[in-house]
Amino acid sequence: MKIDRIISIATLGASVIAIVLVLKRPQPVATPQPPAAAAVNAQSFQEKVQQLDQPRAEGQPPAEVHITSDEVSAAIAQAAGALPAAIAGQPAGDTSLSSPDAIVAPGQPDIKDYQVNFDGDIARGQFVAEIGGKTVYITLAGHLGSKDGYATFDPTEFKVGDLSIPVSLVNDALRKKLAEQRDRLKLPDNVGGIKIENGELVMTQK
């Protein structure tokens, strides 16, 4: 068998494996919440955020609230698809999966599900979208923060299905998307800063 034939077979095999991994359902980043628990967590999220509206006594430090990933997930579900801008604006059905830009290109996808998990200082999100007519699971993780009144995101992990893609391949496209969505990254007037710390979202009063 000629060497070029061997290379062709190997390339085909690698392509098949990549497609299988892309379409494979990955390990969930969070456990689905029962409706009753989700309702409680969504209410808890609202109550904690409202604490930042309370006026500060003179000489007192800004209020700080700690929000769990379950509370954030429940609030997102209650908002009926209001997803974080960092992963919003996914491609329409005619976009190819072969390019990293396909995941962060312009257009609105059919988002079916979304999960959030906080681990240490890392925020990890996973959602299901229709891309190229296929149901694909996308996982994105990184450092969430804020600067000059806007949320910031520094990616550390990117997966399509069960296939890990080097962050360096999608970083430029993701940063371009964040720049395009800058208005949506503006923090609420009562929030001075956000960060992930010890597995929780920490929001500081302005």
C-alpha positions in Angstrom: 0.0 0.0 0.0 1.4 3.4 -1.0 2.2 5.9 1.6 -0.2 8.5 0.2 -3.0 5.9 0.4 -2.1 5.2 4.1 -2.2 9.0 4.8 -5.6 9.3 3.1 -7.0 6.5 5.2 -5.6 8.0 8.3 -6.9 11.4 7.5 -10.4 10.0 6.8 -10.3 8.1 10.1 -9.3 11.2 12.0 -12.1 13.2 10.3 -14.7 10.5 11.2 -13.5 10.6 14.8 -13.7 14.4 14.9 -17.2 14.4 13.5 -18.3 11.8 16.1 -16.8 13.8 18.9 -18.4 17.0 17.7 -21.8 15.5 17.6 -21.4 13.5 20.8 -23.1 14.7 23.9 -20.4 15.8 26.5 -20.5 15.4 30.2 -23.0 18.0 31.6 -21.4 20.9 33.4 -24.2 21.0 36.0 -27.1 18.8 37.3 -30.5 19.8 36.0 -32.7 21.5 38.6 -36.2 20.3 39.4 -38.8 23.0 38.6 -39.5 23.7 42.3 -35.8 24.1 43.1 -35.2 26.3 40.0 -38.1 28.6 41.1 -36.5 29.0 44.5 -33.1 29.7 43.1 -34.4 32.2 40.6 -36.2 34.1 43.4 -33.0 33.9 45.5 -31.0 35.4 42.6 -33.5 38.4 42.3 -33.4 39.0 46.1 -29.6 39.1 46.2 -29.3 41.4 43.2 -31.9 43.7 44.8 -29.6 44.1 47.8 -27.2 46.1 45.6 -30.0 48.7 45.2 -30.0 49.5 48.9 -28.3 52.8 49.8 -25.0 52.6 51.6 -24.6 54.2 55.0 -21.8 56.8 55.1 -18.5 55.3 55.7 -19.7 51.8 54.9 -18.0 49.6 52.2 -20.0 48.7 49.1 -22.4 45.7 49.6 -21.3 42.4 48.1 -23.5 39.5 47.2 -22.4 35.9 46.5 -24.5 34.0 43.9 -24.3 30.3 43.2 -24.2 28.7 39.7 -27.6 27.1 40.4 -29.1 30.6 41.1 -27.6 32.0 37.9 -28.8 29.0 35.8 -32.3 29.4 37.2 -32.3 33.1 36.5 -31.2 32.5 32.9 -34.0 29.9 32.4 -36.5 32.3 33.9 -35.4 35.0 31.5 -36.5 32.8 28.6 -33.3 32.8 26.6 -31.5 35.9 27.7 -28.0 34.4 27.5 -24.7 36.1 28.4 -23.3 38.1 25.6 -20.0 36.2 25.7 -21.7 33.3 24.0 -24.6 34.9 22.3 -24.9 35.4 18.6 -24.1 31.9 17.3 -24.2 31.0 13.6 -27.2 30.2 11.5 -27.9 26.8 10.1 -25.9 27.2 6.9 -22.5 27.8 8.7 -19.9 25.1 8.5 -18.6 23.4 11.7 -15.1 23.2 10.1 -14.0 26.7 11.2 -13.8 28.0 14.8 -15.5 31.2 13.5 -18.6 29.1 12.9 -19.4 29.0 16.6 -19.0 32.8 17.1 -20.2 34.1 13.8 -23.1 36.6 13.4 -26.6 35.3 13.6 -29.0 33.9 16.1 -29.1 30.2 16.8 -31.8 28.0 18.2 -30.7 27.7 21.8 -32.4 24.7 23.5 -30.7 24.5 26.8 -28.1 26.3 29.0 -26.2 25.3 32.1 -23.7 27.2 34.2 -21.1 26.0 36.7 -18.5 27.8 38.7 -15.4 26.1 39.8 -12.8 28.1 41.8 -12.4 31.2 39.7 -13.6 29.7 36.5 -17.0 30.2 34.9 -18.2 27.3 32.7 -21.2 27.4 30.5 -22.7 24.7 28.2 -25.6 25.1 25.8 -27.2 23.3 22.9 -27.6 24.9 19.5 -28.7 24.1 16.0 -25.7 24.5 13.7 -25.6 23.3 10.1 -28.9 21.5 10.8 -27.2 19.5 13.6 -27.8 19.6 17.3 -24.4 20.5 18.9 -23.3 21.0 22.5 -21.0 23.9 23.0 -18.9 24.3 26.2 -17.1 27.6 27.0 -15.1 28.3 30.1 -12.9 31.2 31.3 -12.3 34.0 33.8 -15.2 36.4 34.2 -14.4 39.9 35.4 -15.1 43.6 34.8 -13.3 46.7 33.7 -14.5 50.3 33.3 -18.1 49.3 33.9 -18.2 46.4 31.4 -18.0 42.7 31.9 -14.9 40.9 30.6 -14.3 37.3 29.7 -10.9 35.6 29.2 -11.5 32.1 27.7 -9.6 29.1 29.0 -11.6 26.2 27.4 -13.7 25.7 24.3 -15.4 22.5 23.2 -17.8 21.5 20.5 -19.5 18.3 21.5 -16.8 16.2 23.1 -14.1 17.7 21.0 -11.7 20.2 22.7 -10.6 23.1 20.4 -7.5 25.1 21.4 -8.5 28.4 22.8 -5.9 30.1 20.5 -8.0 29.1 17.5 -11.2 30.8 18.7 -9.8 33.6 20.8 -9.6 36.2 18.1 -13.1 35.4 16.8 -14.5 35.4 20.4 -12.9 38.8 21.2 -14.3 40.2 18.0 -17.8 39.0 19.0 -17.4 40.5 22.5 -16.4 43.8 20.9 -19.5 43.7 18.7 -21.7 42.9 21.7 -20.1 45.6 24.0 -23.3 47.3 24.8 -24.7 44.1 26.1 -21.7 43.7 28.4 -22.3 46.9 30.3 -22.9 46.3 34.0 -26.1 47.4 35.6 -26.0 50.9 37.2 -26.0 49.4 40.7 -23.1 47.0 40.0 -19.5 48.1 40.4 -17.8 44.9 39.6 -18.2 41.1 39.1 -15.9 38.1 39.4 -15.9 34.4 40.0 -14.4 33.5 43.4 -14.5 30.3 45.4 -17.1 28.8 43.1 -19.5 31.7 43.3 -20.4 34.8 41.3 -19.4 37.8 43.4 -21.2 41.1 42.6 -20.1 44.3 44.3 -22.2 47.4 44.8 -21.3 50.5 42.8 
